[in-house]
Amino acid sequence: MDEALRSLTERVRAESGGSPACERLVATGDLDELAAVLTEPGQPLWARELAAFRLGAAGDRRSFETLVLLLNHRDPQRCASAAHALARLGDPRTARAAAALATNELRVAYALHPVRLLVELRAPEAVPALITTLQRRLRPHDPYRKVALACVEGLGALGDPRARPVLNEALAHPALAEAAVHALARIADGR
């Protein structure tokens, strides 16, 4: 059992109160049973999350919509588990969905995991979405410094020269300056 699944399993066991339904979802190898949880009415959030995670990790695209919804959830743990599963899912819609979530100003408080997922995917949508998101975070008194820092670090990891202008702007922000210096160095070195 990988660390992300172990962590999720511990969390949903606690949320479910150790219910037999939870144990069944943890133990089953039947992907159709897991997929049914995503469409059956009245299923608790923990059950949908566990089923979607297991399907996503197995490469079953029936989990895509649920995982995208969880990627934009107010609970950071749910976002993290959804990002982990989406990175393994292999669905070509994932990068476009993550870019839409990362650049949605109405949901910017929840953009951290979509930003990180874009970096992990290294998809064509990643650099434009991170540049857009970072530009918006460079406004005075922006409260989303974690999102801005993730963008700076991600742009450095991606190493795309298109990021130079926005990273140069980030140098003027004390909370981002050191990371921006490192990101610009990675771009200059071609790493």
Phi, psi and omega per residue, in radians:
M1 nan 2.183 3.138
D2 -1.283 2.865 -3.044
E3 -1.057 -0.709 -3.125
A4 -1.120 -0.740 3.119
L5 -1.192 -0.698 3.118
R6 -1.060 -0.804 -3.138
S7 -1.104 -0.793 3.112
L8 -1.072 -0.779 -3.119
T9 -1.057 -0.772 3.101
E10 -1.060 -0.766 -3.107
R11 -1.144 -0.799 -3.099
V12 -1.279 -0.501 3.029
R13 -1.058 -0.751 3.113
A14 -1.152 -0.768 -3.137
E15 -1.096 -0.625 -3.086
S16 -1.469 -0.117 -3.078
G17 1.248 0.432 3.140
G18 1.234 0.563 -3.060
S19 -1.163 2.624 3.064
P20 -1.046 -0.560 3.113
A21 -1.100 -0.668 3.108
C22 -1.126 -0.824 -3.129
E23 -1.073 -0.637 3.101
R24 -1.109 -0.762 3.137
L25 -1.182 -0.574 3.096
V26 -1.175 -0.692 -3.005
A27 -1.525 -0.473 -2.991
T28 -1.167 2.543 3.012
G29 -1.893 0.077 -3.090
D30 -1.493 1.849 -3.114
L31 -1.146 -0.546 3.099
D32 -1.163 -0.652 3.082
E33 -1.114 -0.739 3.098
L34 -1.120 -0.755 -3.136
A35 -1.126 -0.584 3.132
A36 -1.103 -0.567 3.127
V37 -1.087 -0.534 -3.111
L38 -1.290 -0.373 -3.081
T39 -1.964 -0.272 -3.140
E40 -1.254 2.307 3.099
P41 -1.178 2.624 3.041
G42 1.426 0.097 3.127
Q43 -1.280 2.387 3.109
P44 -1.212 2.743 -3.112
L45 -1.003 -0.720 -3.116
W46 -1.060 -0.648 -3.133
A47 -1.205 -0.756 3.109
R48 -1.109 -0.711 3.137
E49 -1.115 -0.827 -3.133
L50 -1.083 -0.780 3.138
A51 -1.113 -0.799 -3.133
A52 -1.113 -0.735 3.122
F53 -1.050 -0.866 -3.104
R54 -1.113 -0.689 3.089
L55 -1.146 -0.785 3.141
G56 -1.059 -0.780 3.125
A57 -1.110 -0.461 3.111
A58 -1.519 -0.032 3.140
G59 1.420 0.298 -3.123
D60 -1.559 1.983 -3.033
R61 -1.247 -0.104 3.058
R62 -1.131 -0.268 -3.124
S63 -1.503 -0.176 -2.951
F64 -0.957 -0.961 -3.047
E65 -1.058 -0.762 3.141
T66 -1.130 -0.739 3.136
L67 -1.122 -0.661 3.109
V68 -1.150 -0.712 3.082
L69 -1.075 -0.724 3.138
L70 -1.239 -0.494 3.103
L71 -1.096 -0.413 -3.101
N72 -1.950 0.458 -3.104
H73 -1.441 2.724 -3.136
R74 -1.261 -0.314 3.130
D75 -1.575 1.979 -3.092
P76 -1.015 -0.533 3.118
Q77 -1.161 -0.677 3.100
R78 -1.159 -0.710 3.101
C79 -1.048 -0.778 -3.111
A80 -1.125 -0.747 -3.141
S81 -1.196 -0.653 3.097
A82 -1.124 -0.745 3.121
A83 -1.077 -0.725 3.126
H84 -1.043 -0.839 -3.122
A85 -1.184 -0.708 3.134
L86 -1.110 -0.616 3.123
A87 -1.137 -0.461 -3.131
R88 -1.679 -0.252 -3.055
L89 -1.119 -0.726 -3.119
G90 1.373 0.410 3.128
D91 -1.537 2.244 -3.102
P92 -1.142 -0.241 3.120
R93 -1.421 -0.210 -2.996
T94 -1.065 -0.850 -3.086
A95 -1.103 -0.722 3.126
R96 -1.111 -0.721 3.113
A97 -1.158 -0.763 3.128
A98 -1.112 -0.685 3.114
A99 -1.128 -0.713 3.113
A100 -1.110 -0.709 3.129
L101 -1.225 -0.675 -3.122
A102 -1.160 -0.548 -3.066
T103 -1.723 0.033 -3.128
N104 -1.396 1.845 -3.095
E105 -1.107 -0.448 3.130
L106 -1.276 -0.322 -3.098
R107 -2.146 0.404 -3.046
V108 -1.059 -0.459 3.110
A109 -1.075 -0.361 -3.104
Y110 -1.959 0.352 -3.043
A111 -1.506 -0.169 -3.053
L112 -0.999 -0.865 -3.097
H113 -1.260 -0.655 3.006
P114 -1.059 -0.662 3.102
V115 -1.085 -0.855 -3.134
R116 -1.101 -0.654 3.107
L117 -1.117 -0.733 3.107
L118 -1.020 -0.715 3.124
V119 -1.132 -0.772 3.138
E120 -1.092 -0.680 -3.113
L121 -1.267 -0.515 -3.114
R122 0.955 0.661 -3.112
A123 -1.452 2.822 3.119
P124 -1.001 -0.491 -3.136
E125 -1.281 -0.300 -2.971
A126 -1.085 -0.970 -3.042
V127 -1.100 -0.870 3.112
P128 -1.024 -0.698 -3.137
A129 -1.173 -0.741 3.141
L130 -1.182 -0.657 3.090
I131 -1.093 -0.832 3.139
T132 -1.051 -0.819 -3.118
T133 -1.114 -0.765 -3.136
L134 -1.148 -0.735 3.117
Q135 -0.966 -0.721 -3.138
R136 -1.215 -0.478 -3.120
R137 -1.432 -0.146 -3.114
L138 -1.531 0.088 3.066
R139 -1.203 2.644 3.109
P140 -1.030 2.401 3.054
H141 1.115 0.465 3.091
D142 -1.212 2.239 -3.067
P143 -1.466 0.001 -3.006
Y144 -1.830 1.000 -3.094
R145 -1.153 -0.573 3.116
K146 -1.111 -0.683 3.104
V147 -1.160 -0.773 3.117
A148 -1.060 -0.780 -3.141
L149 -1.113 -0.704 3.096
A150 -1.088 -0.653 3.093
C151 -1.137 -0.806 -3.137
V152 -1.048 -0.877 -3.126
E153 -1.101 -0.715 3.128
G154 -1.129 -0.725 3.111
L155 -1.115 -0.642 3.057
G156 -1.115 -0.757 3.134
A157 -1.123 -0.644 -3.138
L158 -1.308 -0.510 3.020
G159 1.189 0.450 -3.097
D160 -1.543 2.209 -3.120
P161 -1.054 -0.361 3.102
R162 -1.066 -0.311 -3.095
A163 -1.464 -0.190 -3.070
R164 -0.937 -0.852 -3.105
P165 -1.021 -0.804 -3.108
V166 -1.246 -0.578 3.081
L167 -1.199 -0.620 3.054
N168 -1.112 -0.667 3.064
E169 -1.125 -0.637 -3.118
A170 -1.161 -0.381 3.120
L171 -1.046 -0.471 -3.113
A172 -1.375 -0.067 -3.112
H173 -1.884 1.971 -3.048
P174 -0.916 -0.656 -3.116
A175 -1.231 -0.301 -3.077
L176 -1.992 -0.238 -2.954
A177 -1.001 -0.853 -3.093
E178 -1.089 -0.788 3.125
A179 -1.125 -0.632 3.127
A180 -1.157 -0.690 3.086
V181 -1.033 -0.810 -3.139
H182 -1.137 -0.708 3.138
A183 -1.125 -0.785 3.116
L184 -1.102 -0.652 3.101
A185 -1.120 -0.698 3.127
R186 -1.129 -0.671 3.116
I187 -1.168 -0.747 -3.122
A188 -1.137 -0.623 -3.131
D189 -1.408 -0.193 -3.107
G190 1.264 0.495 -3.139
R191 -1.655 nan nan
